[in-house]
Amino acid sequence: MRTPLVVLLSVGLSIQTTQSFADSTSGKNLYIQRCAVCHGADIKGTGPLAKKSNPPTPDLTTPAFKKRLSDYPGVIVSSIILRPNGDLIPKTLRENGVKIPPHAWSVSDFRDLNQYMKDVISEKQH
């Protein structure tokens, strides 16, 4: 009788673990819709507006940025997007006539975007 209970617990834990992983499709979609215009599809700062911001859009595939994403998961992404006194991104978009609709960011959005960026950086370095 103990075996079925152990199996059920194992299945339950694996389902919960699977659901807790970041959604790479969501992260990719958020990145393409909200970040690629500056950072480019390759996240190397090659988007159409990359050179139009001051300072220019950084290459996010550098080892230093990869370390920051790893050390502070989600914090880097959320602090850049939500920083209260930072007008660089909205100003760059506004000055270049780019309209990106507002987005109600959730914790899972930050996690998904962070994971997508980590995945892309890892692919670029192999």
C-alpha positions, 0 to 999 in steps of 0.5 A: 500500500505504501508504493502507490502513495509514494508514486502519487507524491512523486507525481504531485511534486514533479507536476508542481516543479514543472509548473514553477519553471519559467515560461520561455514562450512568455519570456520570449514574447515579452522580450520581442514585444518590449525589448528587441526594438533597442536590444535586438533579437540577438540581445546584443544591443543591435535593435533599430533604436540601439544607437539612438539612446544616450547612453547607447543600448548595451550588449546583454550577452556580456559575461558581466551581465550574465553574472548579474542575471544569475546573481540577482534573478529578476531583479535586474530586469524589474529594476530596469523596467520599473525604475521610478526615476529612469526616463531613458527607455520611455524618452528614447521610445517617445523621441523616435515615435515608437509606441509600446502599450503599457503592460501590467508587469507580474512577478512571473513576467519578470521571471519568464523574461529573466529566464529567456534572456539567460537562455539566449546568453547561454546559447550565444556563449556556446 
